[in-house]
Amino acid sequence: MASTMETGHSKNVANFDELISSALGFGTDYDPTKEALKILSMQATSALAKKAIAGVNDTLPAQQFILSRIRSGVRYC
């Protein structure tokens, strides 16, 4: 059976945001001892991940343009 799941970093960040929402739904019952699992820490991690993805998305088109020019034989020297 073929998998139809979406994959990639953006999907992972979206799933992480859903995890944070679920944790928020627990209210005060959600009280992990590990700092990295606390709501504020997870929200900060999510924000950093979104910033990193945005950086890649900003850089990728220029890189793809240059690579397409190189592959087509355009010389810059």
Buried (B, 14 or more C-beta within 10 A) or exposed (E): EEEEEEEEEBEEBBEBBEEBEEBEEEEEEEEEEEEEEBBEEBBEBBEEBBEEBEEEEEEEEEEEEEEEEEEEEEEEE
